[in-house]
Amino acid sequence: MTRTVLILGATGRFGRNAAEQFWTAGWTVKTFDRSRDSLNLAAQGADVIVNGWNPAYPEWAKTVPRLHAQVIEAARLSKATVIVPGNVYVYGADTPAPWSEATPHQAQNSLGRVRVKMERAYAKSGVRTIILRAGDFIDSQASGNWFDMIMAKKLSMGRFVYPGDPDIDHSWAYLPDLCRAAVQLAEMRHDLPQFCDVPFPGYTASGADMAGHLGAILGRKVVVKRMNWLQIKLMQPVWPLARCLVEMSYLWRTAHSLDGVRFQEVLPAFQETPIEQALASAIPASLFGDQINPNQPVAAGT
């Protein structure tokens, strides 16, 4: 039977990985171009809509409600299931970890509240929705995330630049694994609740842990260097993105992890990629020099 997925934001981090994983699993993959396509028309015939749209932080308050309202309407008309990559912003700075599908959404900061309201809109819509919630991304190629833009930049000098407390837990998700999980959830969508919040446990690792893994991968010592936030803070009056980065910086000072009980209940056979293998795929090949990379990723399991 033909299964069709419509990917919104197919050139972005989540969308690109989702398109690859759905295609690998045998789905018909359709992408969407906002400059020319009608969403309601594009969604016709789709079994699943993957909403990978993610506007820039400063635009969230204005654009996130409108974009997700459009997706809800398209899903209602097409009777498609929507998969949304959720994040940890909804919980807020003072909520004890581990965070699960039962953890209250207590965020009080502006970006967190945008996400709380967005998820609430799906829950109230009657549209079948899967929130696949994850921490910070580790991608298999440079894609403008914290890891490749900041942390791995000075690995060639043996430094791992970390934007927070390197000794506390932080939640990470390897994007190929996360999107493989999205495919498996899509394939069992009718067995899930109409609104289903599934935290993806991924990896729980401190900055020091990450540096240790990277040192093992590269065969040399990697030390943690804490990022200096001063320049970003000074730019807040003239750079809207700086204000948003500072607003969300609490996540680098707040120990957190995602509870994996619900995930194991719905996908008990899922096999995650070992963290060193994931990190090996996320750093430039040039760092390995002439050595063979023993952690080069291979196809993961079920």
C-alpha positions in Angstrom: 0.0 0.0 0.0 1.3 3.4 -0.9 2.0 5.7 2.0 2.6 9.4 1.4 4.3 12.0 3.7 4.3 15.7 3.0 7.4 17.3 4.5 7.2 21.0 5.4 10.7 22.6 5.7 12.4 19.8 3.8 15.6 21.9 3.5 15.9 22.4 7.3 17.6 20.1 9.8 14.6 18.1 10.9 12.9 18.2 7.5 15.9 17.0 5.6 16.5 14.1 7.9 12.8 13.2 8.0 12.6 13.1 4.2 15.6 10.8 4.0 14.2 8.4 6.7 10.7 8.3 5.2 12.1 7.6 1.7 14.4 4.9 3.1 11.4 3.3 4.7 9.5 3.1 1.4 7.2 6.1 1.7 6.3 8.4 -1.1 7.9 11.7 0.0 6.4 15.1 -1.1 8.0 18.4 -0.3 6.5 21.8 -0.1 7.5 25.2 -1.5 5.9 28.1 0.3 6.6 30.4 -2.6 4.5 28.5 -5.1 2.4 25.7 -3.5 -0.9 25.7 -1.8 -0.7 23.9 1.5 -4.3 22.7 1.5 -3.8 21.3 -2.0 -0.4 19.8 -1.3 -1.8 18.0 1.8 -4.5 16.2 -0.2 -3.6 12.5 -0.4 -1.0 12.8 2.3 -1.2 10.3 5.2 1.2 12.2 7.3 2.4 15.9 7.4 5.8 16.4 9.0 5.8 20.0 10.2 9.5 20.9 10.0 8.9 24.6 9.7 11.0 26.6 12.2 11.1 30.4 11.7 14.0 32.4 13.2 13.6 33.0 17.0 12.7 36.7 16.7 9.8 35.8 14.4 8.2 33.1 16.6 5.6 35.2 18.3 4.3 36.6 15.0 4.7 33.6 12.7 4.5 30.3 14.7 0.7 30.6 15.5 -0.1 31.5 11.9 2.0 28.7 10.3 0.7 26.0 12.7 -2.9 27.1 12.2 -2.4 26.6 8.5 -1.0 23.1 9.1 -3.9 22.2 11.4 -6.4 23.4 8.7 -4.6 21.4 6.0 -4.5 18.3 8.2 -8.2 18.6 9.0 -9.1 18.8 5.4 -6.9 15.9 4.3 -7.4 13.8 7.5 -3.6 13.5 7.7 -1.7 13.0 10.9 0.7 15.8 11.8 4.2 15.0 13.3 5.7 18.0 15.1 9.3 18.0 16.3 8.8 19.2 19.9 11.4 20.7 22.1 12.1 21.1 25.8 11.3 24.8 26.0 7.8 24.1 27.3 8.9 23.0 30.7 10.6 26.1 32.0 13.7 26.8 34.1 12.3 25.6 37.4 10.9 22.2 36.5 12.8 19.3 38.0 14.1 16.7 35.5 13.7 14.1 34.0 11.0 15.6 31.9 8.2 13.4 30.5 4.9 13.6 28.7 3.3 14.1 32.1 5.5 17.0 33.2 3.6 20.3 33.4 4.3 22.9 30.8 5.3 25.7 33.1 7.5 27.9 30.9 7.1 31.6 31.6 9.6 33.0 29.1 8.3 34.3 25.8 9.8 31.6 23.5 8.6 28.9 25.8 5.1 30.3 25.9 4.9 30.4 22.1 5.6 26.6 22.1 3.2 25.9 24.9 0.4 27.7 23.1 1.3 26.0 19.8 1.1 22.5 21.3 -2.1 23.4 23.0 -3.6 24.5 19.7 -2.9 21.0 18.2 -4.3 19.3 21.3 -7.6 21.2 21.0 -7.8 20.9 17.2 -9.1 17.4 16.9 -6.3 16.7 14.3 -4.3 13.5 14.9 -1.0 14.8 16.2 2.3 13.3 17.3 4.7 15.6 19.2 8.1 13.9 19.1 10.0 15.9 21.7 13.8 16.1 21.8 16.7 18.0 23.2 19.5 19.7 21.2 20.3 18.2 17.8 23.4 16.3 16.7 23.3 16.3 12.9 25.2 14.1 10.4 26.3 17.2 8.6 26.9 20.8 9.5 23.5 22.5 9.7 23.9 25.6 11.8 23.1 24.1 15.2 24.9 24.7 18.5 27.1 21.7 18.1 28.6 22.5 14.7 28.5 26.3 14.9 30.0 26.7 18.4 31.1 23.5 20.1 33.0 21.7 17.4 34.6 24.8 15.9 37.9 24.4 17.7 38.2 20.6 17.9 41.3 20.8 15.7 43.0 22.6 18.6 41.8 20.0 21.1 39.0 22.3 22.5 35.3 21.7 22.9 33.6 25.1 23.4 30.6 24.7 25.6 28.0 27.4 26.2 27.1 26.4 29.8 28.0 24.4 32.9 30.1 21.5 31.5 29.4 19.3 34.5 25.6 19.0 34.4 23.3 16.8 32.3 22.0 18.0 29.0 19.6 16.3 26.5 20.7 15.5 23.0 19.1 13.9 20.0 20.9 12.4 17.0 18.7 13.6 14.1 18.8 10.4 11.9 17.7 8.4 15.0 15.0 11.0 15.9 13.6 11.0 12.4 13.8 7.2 12.2 11.6 7.2 15.3 9.2 9.6 13.5 8.8 7.1 10.7 8.0 4.3 13.1 5.5 6.4 15.0 3.9 7.4 11.7 3.5 3.8 10.8 1.6 3.0 14.0 -0.2 6.3 14.2 -3.7 4.8 14.4 -2.7 2.8 17.5 -1.7 6.0 19.3 -3.8 8.5 21.1 -5.2 11.3 19.0 -2.8 13.8 20.6 0.3 11.9 21.5 3.4 13.5 23.3 6.4 11.2 23.0 9.7 12.4 24.6 12.7 11.0 22.7 15.3 10.1 25.4 18.3 10.3 23.1 21.5 10.9 25.0 21.9 12.5 28.4 25.4 13.9 28.5 27.3 16.8 30.1 29.8 18.9 28.2 32.6 17.0 29.9 31.0 13.7 28.8 30.8 15.0 25.2 34.5 16.1 25.3 35.4 12.7 26.6 33.6 10.9 23.8 35.2 13.2 21.2 38.6 12.6 22.6 38.0 8.8 22.3 36.9 9.2 18.7 39.8 11.3 17.7 42.4 9.5 19.7 43.7 12.6 21.5 42.7 14.7 24.5 39.9 17.2 24.1 39.4 19.7 26.8 36.3 21.8 27.6 36.5 25.5 27.2 33.5 27.5 28.4 32.0 29.9 25.9 32.0 33.6 26.8 28.4 35.0 26.6 29.5 38.6 27.0 29.6 39.5 23.3 26.1 38.1 22.7 24.8 39.9 25.8 26.3 43.2 24.6 24.6 42.8 21.2 21.1 42.4 22.6 20.0 46.1 22.0 20.8 45.8 18.3 20.5 42.1 17.4 17.1 40.6 18.1 18.5 37.0 17.9 21.0 37.8 20.7 18.1 38.6 23.0 16.5 35.2 22.2 19.8 33.3 22.7 20.2 34.9 26.1 16.6 34.1 27.0 17.1 30.4 26.3 20.6 30.2 27.8 19.1 28.8 31.0 19.0 25.4 29.3 22.8 25.4 29.5 22.7 26.1 33.2 19.8 23.8 34.1 20.5 20.0 34.4 17.9 18.2 32.3 17.0 15.0 30.6 14.0 13.4 28.8 12.3 10.4 30.4 12.3 7.5 28.0 9.6 5.3 29.6 6.9 6.4 27.2 9.2 6.0 24.2 10.1 2.5 25.2 6.4 1.6 25.6 5.5 2.6 22.1 8.8 1.6 20.3 10.3 -1.2 22.5 12.5 -2.5 19.7 14.1 0.8 18.8 17.9 0.7 18.7 19.7 4.1 19.0 23.0 4.8 17.4 25.9 4.7 20.0 26.8 8.3 21.0 30.4 8.1 19.8 29.2 6.9 16.3 26.7 9.8 16.2 29.4 12.3 17.2 31.9 10.9 14.7 29.4 11.6 11.9 28.8 15.2 13.2 32.4 16.4 13.1 34.5 17.3 9.9 36.2 14.4 8.3 39.4 16.5 8.2 39.8 16.1 11.9 40.6 12.4 11.5 43.6 13.2 9.2 44.9 10.0 7.7 43.4 7.7 10.3 40.5 5.5 9.5 37.4 6.6 11.4 36.3 3.5 13.3 33.0 5.2 14.2 31.8 6.0 10.7 28.0 5.6 11.0 26.4 2.5 9.5 22.7 1.9 9.1 21.1 1.6 12.5 18.7 -1.1 13.6 15.0 -1.2 13.9 
